[in-house]
Amino acid sequence: MCGGRAAAEDASTTGRWRVPATPLLLLAYVSYLLLGSAAFWALESPVEREQAQWLLQEKWNLLENYTCLEPDDLERLARIIGAYKSGLYLKGNTSLGRWDYVGSFFFSVSAVTTIGYGNLSPSTVASQVLCIFFALFGIPLNLVVLNRIGQLMLSGVHACRGAAVLTRTCALVAGLLLFLLLPPLLFVAIEGWTYEEGFYYSFITLSTIGFGDYVIGMNPERTYPGWYKNVVSLWILFGMAWLALMINLCISLLENSSGLCQCCKKSKEHSLSKSLMKVLAVDEDVVLKHPTCTPRIPMCCCTTPLIILHQ
């Protein structure tokens, strides 16, 4: 009875601790999002209001200074600016569109990898429907390809078992150099960005965050080589696989450390229970031989009949 009750209490205790794990994780996740949203709102909202007031004031100043400019003409100017921001550039009397074959390929890569910069998007109904079905089948295919590339990278890391730590360290350093530290130098040379901006773009791209504030090949004042976007597309594919591999390794390390802590805790609890059982067994033996002795630890109900029978 005593052992059954202890097992029941242990099971109930384990259940009490395991049940709220998922709700607590969801609560922490939502709280993290809410705190981050509040921080971004506090930092960006005042600047946005100031920019909106400035833009409105500039609009009315433009109408006052140029009386020949009608409100409809101003709206046309706004649409021109919007088209410029969407990727359609004017250089002299020539339109520099981004929907050439190389640009379309780069858009396809950004779609199936779910980066979605937002600087270039389909405008016709046909292309929008095509984009839906293209992404519907392309995203799973991209995941399969990334998984395969990650497995190949992982098998290469596990191939050298003699120096596992050294090999994994070399793989980490090589990946950092190839996918995060060296590519910003290319962006500095071709895009004219700073190294910090290039590193920021590299991480935002490979992590598929894709804010769209920095996008390659969008400066109309620069001439880009034909191989540029193709090389960047390959870099995105292999870089995403490497970053996913690193994230999986971090997750496995966290899970192993958590399992190790739980194992140590269970081992301590098991050793403590064994020690208590030994003490109880010694006290029971002493009481049976010397009824006048008082046990050091209170006996459980299962030992009482033995004491009574001995007396």
N, C-alpha and C positions, 0 to 999 in steps of 0.2 A: 504493500500500500504506500509505504513511504517513497519507494523508488518511482511508482506510478504517478504519485502526486508531484514529485519533483520534476518528472518528465513533462507532466501537463503544465506545470508552472513555467518550465523552460520553453515549451512550445508557445504558450500564451505570450511570454515575454518576447520571444523571437518574432511572433506575429505582430506584436505591438510596435516593434522597431522597424519591421520591413514594410508594413502597409503604407505609412505616410511618405515613403521615399519618393515616389512619383509625384504626388501632390506638392511636396516640398520643393522638388526640382522645378515644377511648373511655376510655383509661387516665386522662387528665386529668379527664374527666367523672366517672368512678367515684371517683377520688381526692377530687375536690371534694365529692361526696355523702358519702363516708365521713368526711371532715374536718368537714363541717357537722353530720353526725349525731353525731359525737363531741362537738362543741361544745355542741349542744343537750342531749345526754345529761348532760354535765357540769354544765350550768347548771340544768336542770329536774329531774333525778332527785332531788337532795337535798330540794328543795321538795316534790316529790310524796310522798316518804317521810314528811316531817314532816306533811303534810296527811292522809295515810292514818293515821298514828299518832294524830293529833288526832281524826279522825273515829271511830276505833275506841274511843278513850277516852270521847268524848262519848256514844257509843252505850251503853257500860256504865254511865256515870254516869246516863243517862236511865232505864235499867232499875232501877238501885239507888234512885234518888230517887222514881220512880213505880212502886211495886210492883204497882199495878193494871194497868200496861201490859204486856201479854204480848208475847213475841217476834213472834207473828203480827201483832199490832197495829202493831208497829214496822215490819214489812215492808210493811204497807199504807201507812204514812206515807212510807216510802221510794218506793213506787210513785207516790204522789201528787206527791212532789217530782220524780220522773222525768217524770211527765206535764207538770208545770209547765215543766220545762226543754225539753220537746219542743214547746212552743208552746201548750199548753192552760192557760189562766189562769182563776182563780176570783176574782171580785170580788163580795164579799158572797155571795149565793146564786145568782149568775148566772155561767154559764160563758162566757168570752170566747174562743171558738175562732178559729183563723186560717184555716179553710178556707172563707171566704166567696169571692165571685167575684173580688174584687180580690186577695185573698191567693192564690187559685189561679192567677190570671194571673201574679203575681209568682213563684210557684213554677215555672210553666211557663218563664218567662224564665230563671230560674236553672238550669233543667234543660238547655235547649237551648244555653245559653251555656257549659255545663260549669262554672259557678261552684260550685254545690252547697254552699250554706252549711251544711247539715246540721241546722239548727234546725227544719225542717219536712220531714217525709218521709212517704210513703204507708204506711199500716199494714195495709190489707186486701190480700188476694191479687189481687183484681181491679184495684185501683188500682196495685199494683206491676207487674202485667203490662202495664197500660196505659202506665205510665211507661217501661217498657223499649221498647215499640214507638214511643211518642211521641218518646223521645230518639233512637231508631235512625234515624228519618227527619227529626227536627227538627234534630239537630246538623249534618248535611250542608247542610240548607237554611239554617241560621244562618250557616255558613261561606260559602255562596254570597252571601247578603245582605251580610255583612260585607265580602267581597271587592268586591262591587259598590259599596258605600258608600265603601270605600277608594279604588277607582278614580275615583269622582267627585271625592273630595277631592283626589286626586293630579292629575287633569286641571285642577281649579281652580287648583292651585299652578303647574302648567306653562303655564297660559294666559298669564300675564304673563312673557314671555321677556326683556323689556327689563331687568328688575331681578330676576334669578332668585334671587340670594342674599337680597335684601331681602324678596321675596315668600315664600320658604321660612321666613325668620325670622319674618315676620308670621304665617304659618300655624302655626308652632310656638308662638309666644306666645299666639295666639288659642286654640289647642287647650289649652294649659296653663291658661288662664283659664277656659274653658268647662267643661272636664272634670276638672280637678284642683284648681284654686285657689279657684274660686267655689262649687262644690257643698258643700264643708265648711261654708260659712256657712249653707246651708239646713239641714244636719244639726245645726248648733249651735242654730238657732232652733227646730226641731221635735223633735229627739231629746234635746236637752239635753247633747250631747257637747261636749268641748273641740274647738278647731280642729284640734289635732294628731290627735285621735281621728278626726275627720271626714276629714282628709287621708289618714290610714292606711286607713280604710275605703274611700275612693275608689280608692286604688291597688290594694289587695288585691282589690277587686271587678273593676275594669277589666282587671287582669292575669289574671283567672279563677283566682286562688289560692284565694280563698273559704274562709278559716279558719273563719268562723262565730262568732268571738268578738264581732264587732260586726255586728248585723243591724238593718235599719230596721223600724219598726212593731212592735216586740216589747215595749215597755214598757206594762204594763197601767194604769199611773197616768197615762198621757198620752192625749189625744184627737187622733187623726190626721185630717186632711182627706181627703176621698174621692179627690182628684186626686193625692195624694202618691205612692203606689206606681206609678201610671201614668206620672207624670213621671220618676220614678227609673228605670222600665223603659226609657223612651226614652233617658234619659241613659246607661244601660248599653249600649244597642245602638250609639249613635253614638260613645260614648266608647271602646268596644272597637275599633271600626273605626279611630278616630284613633290609638289606642295601637298597633294592629297596623301602621298606616302608618308611625309613627315608628320602630318596631322594624325594619321593612323598610328604611327609609332608613339606619338605623345599620348594618344588615348590609351594604347596598350600599356604604356608605362604607368599612367594614372590608375588604370584598372588593376594592374599587378600590385602596385603599392597599396591600394585599398584592400585587395585580397590578402596581402601579407599582414596588414594591420589586423584584419578580422581573424586571420589564422593565429596570430600571436595572442589576441584576446581570448580566443577559444582555448588555446593551449594553456594560458594562465588560469582560466576558469576550470579546466579539466584537472590541472595539477592541484588547485585549491580544493576541489571537491574530493580528490583522492586523499589529500592530507586530512581533511575533515573526517572521512570515512575511517582512516587509520586511527585517529584520535578517538572516535566513537567506539571502534572495536576494542581499543585498549581499555577505555573506561568501562565498557561493558564487562570485560574480563575481570577487571579489578573489583567491580561491584559484585560479580558472581562469587568471587573467592572471598571477599571481605565485605559483607553487607553493610557494615557500619561506615564504610568510606563513601564520600560524596563525589560524584563524577565532576570533572572539570567543566564539561560542556553539557548542557541539558540533553537528556536522551530523547529520541523521538518515540512515538507511540509504539513502534514495532518492537522496542526493547523492553517495554514495561512488563509484559507477560513472563519473560524470562526471569526477571528479578523477583517477581511474585512467586513463581514456581520454585525458585531456589530457596527463598525464605521458608 
